């Protein structure tokens, strides 16, 4: 009669966040990706593949040769060589008097993607990232310091460089990285050698400390002095410096699908974070709008996530286009990035069903991503 009732709610085993995430992904991504989902799911649950972003500021001339001996290759220069070869082939076909190309052009059958400027003319040759071939799961050794203490390369998901390449930074551009921490894309932006000034912002002070660490480990002081690191709420950036940047990268917080499927720690599918997760598309929209307002007329904005969710990807972009025009009388042009799919098809697996932008799908033989990116031009 006097026994205490067991507090079952406190003692019952909690459903792992990773299982909650997978249940959510199974119900939504199986509809979105269809027959592709089982292979994408399997890749999400396997070890991620990395690329080695070479640090052009370090004295590490020996590193490319070292990596090439391991059968790694710079996927960006390989794409440039492929593009140049294709351009030579097209020029030769024209010289041989083929009227077919002109006929297609006149008939309007050539897509804008096929007419895109060559990638090799629009990115800095200083960006070099080595990856192992498809199916090769060799791991890179940890980065090593040079005589001045600068590390020779930075390991990252190679797909995360695609938004930086899409941004197409030009000499003396003022660049904003609105959600910069932990710092991989910020470092890649500096590797272009083109940033006249780089503003690297992140609302999280603890994550901003990690960004400072990256900059000190990889970048010499004279280059660090061109970077301003801040911890503003990115949604309010237009109140700080509106309409001033040539290029803006908006790499928003998202469901980080790979992390959510694999790691319990800091998992957004924890029940205490349900409201935060549900509010993500609104936060992403607000950040993208802040990025658009921070860009000067004619400037470019690249929006990116590491999620497969169309609600966080195309839907956010579509909503931003509507809000920009309706509330701010700003017209936006969505640029076609279809040439990225052709140039990098040997390194990444792309999803062909995006309404806007491009999406890298994890694949067992090329286990990068997910990475969604979409380029907008403020008119």
BELSUL-V299277 format. One record per residue. N is the residue number from 1. NEAR is the number of other ideal C-beta (glycine too) atoms within 12 Angstrom. D_LAST is the distance of its C-alpha to the last C-alpha in whole Angstrom. Layout:
<<N	NEAR	D_LAST> <N	NEAR	D_LAST>>
//
This chain:
<<1	4	77> <2	4	76> <3	5	73> <4	7	70> <5	10	67> <6	9	65> <7	8	61> <8	9	60> <9	9	56> <10	9	56> <11	9	58> <12	9	56> <13	9	54> <14	17	51> <15	17	48> <16	20	47> <17	29	43> <18	27	42> <19	21	44> <20	26	42> <21	37	39> <22	29	40> <23	19	41> <24	29	38> <25	34	36> <26	22	39> <27	14	39> <28	22	35> <29	37	34> <30	20	37> <31	18	35> <32	31	32> <33	31	33> <34	15	36> <35	13	39> <36	25	37> <37	25	37> <38	20	41> <39	24	40> <40	36	37> <41	30	39> <42	19	42> <43	33	39> <44	38	38> <45	25	42> <46	21	42> <47	18	42> <48	33	38> <49	39	38> <50	33	36> <51	40	35> <52	39	36> <53	46	33> <54	43	35> <55	41	35> <56	32	34> <57	31	35> <58	29	39> <59	19	42> <60	29	42> <61	14	42> <62	16	45> <63	31	42> <64	23	41> <65	14	44> <66	20	46> <67	29	43> <68	21	43> <69	13	47> <70	20	46> <71	15	44> <72	32	41> <73	28	38> <74	30	35> <75	39	32> <76	38	29> <77	27	31> <78	26	33> <79	37	30> <80	26	29> <81	21	32> <82	25	32> <83	27	29> <84	19	31> <85	17	34> <86	22	31> <87	22	30> <88	15	33> <89	16	35> <90	20	32> <91	15	33> <92	14	36> <93	17	36> <94	16	34> <95	11	37> <96	12	40> <97	10	38> <98	16	37> <99	13	35> <100	16	34> <101	22	31> <102	14	30> <103	12	31> <104	16	29> <105	17	26> <106	11	27> <107	11	28> <108	11	24> <109	14	26> <110	18	24> <111	15	22> <112	17	18> <113	18	20> <114	20	23> <115	17	21> <116	27	19> <117	18	19> <118	25	23> <119	35	22> <120	26	25> <121	16	23> <122	29	20> <123	36	22> <124	30	25> <125	22	28> <126	25	29> <127	39	28> <128	39	31> <129	46	32> <130	42	36> <131	44	37> <132	29	40> <133	20	40> <134	22	40> <135	15	43> <136	20	44> <137	19	44> <138	19	45> <139	17	44> <140	29	43> <141	18	45> <142	13	44> <143	26	42> <144	22	44> <145	19	44> <146	22	44> <147	10	47> <148	18	44> <149	19	44> <150	29	40> <151	30	40> <152	34	40> <153	41	37> <154	44	35> <155	29	36> <156	38	33> <157	38	32> <158	42	31> <159	45	28> <160	42	26> <161	48	25> <162	48	23> <163	47	20> <164	44	21> <165	45	21> <166	46	18> <167	47	16> <168	37	17> <169	39	18> <170	22	18> <171	15	21> <172	16	21> <173	31	17> <174	30	17> <175	46	18> <176	50	18> <177	50	20> <178	49	20> <179	46	23> <180	43	25> <181	32	29> <182	27	31> <183	37	29> <184	41	29> <185	47	25> <186	48	25> <187	47	28> <188	50	26> <189	48	23> <190	41	26> <191	36	28> <192	36	25> <193	25	26> <194	31	23> <195	38	22> <196	22	22> <197	25	22> <198	44	22> <199	37	22> <200	42	24> <201	41	25> <202	36	27> <203	26	28> <204	21	31> <205	17	34> <206	15	36> <207	24	33> <208	27	32> <209	18	36> <210	23	35> <211	38	32> <212	27	34> <213	22	37> <214	37	34> <215	37	33> <216	24	37> <217	28	38> <218	39	36> <219	37	34> <220	22	36> <221	15	36> <222	10	34> <223	27	31> <224	27	32> <225	15	31> <226	26	28> <227	34	27> <228	26	27> <229	30	28> <230	28	28> <231	26	29> <232	28	26> <233	21	25> <234	39	22> <235	27	21> <236	21	21> <237	37	20> <238	30	17> <239	14	20> <240	23	21> <241	27	18> <242	24	15> <243	25	12> <244	24	14> <245	40	14> <246	32	12> <247	44	13> <248	50	14> <249	52	17> <250	49	18> <251	47	21> <252	45	23> <253	36	26> <254	34	27> <255	40	31> <256	36	31> <257	45	33> <258	38	35> <259	25	36> <260	37	37> <261	37	39> <262	28	41> <263	21	42> <264	19	43> <265	14	42> <266	20	39> <267	31	38> <268	35	36> <269	34	38> <270	23	41> <271	16	42> <272	14	41> <273	21	38> <274	16	37> <275	13	35> <276	20	33> <277	31	32> <278	16	32> <279	18	29> <280	30	27> <281	30	24> <282	24	24> <283	29	24> <284	39	21> <285	31	19> <286	30	19> <287	42	19> <288	50	16> <289	41	14> <290	39	16> <291	49	14> <292	46	10> <293	38	12> <294	40	13> <295	42	10> <296	26	9> <297	22	6> <298	20	5> <299	35	8> <300	41	9> <301	50	11> <302	49	15> <303	49	17> <304	49	20> <305	44	24> <306	40	27> <307	45	28> <308	43	29> <309	34	28> <310	29	25> <311	29	25> <312	42	24> <313	42	22> <314	32	20> <315	29	21> <316	40	19> <317	42	16> <318	27	16> <319	28	17> <320	39	14> <321	32	12> <322	20	14> <323	23	15> <324	31	11> <325	19	11> <326	14	15> <327	15	15> <328	22	12> <329	13	10> <330	31	7> <331	18	6> <332	36	6> <333	23	7> <334	32	10> <335	31	12> <336	25	15> <337	38	18> <338	27	21> <339	35	22> <340	40	23> <341	32	25> <342	25	27> <343	37	27> <344	39	29> <345	22	31> <346	22	34> <347	42	33> <348	40	31> <349	31	32> <350	34	28> <351	33	28> <352	17	27> <353	21	27> <354	31	23> <355	20	21> <356	29	18> <357	40	18> <358	45	21> <359	44	25> <360	44	28> <361	41	31> <362	42	34> <363	31	37> <364	23	40> <365	22	40> <366	36	37> <367	36	37> <368	40	33> <369	42	31> <370	48	30> <371	49	26> <372	46	23> <373	47	19> <374	46	16> <375	40	13> <376	41	9> <377	30	6> <378	36	4> <379	21	0>>
//
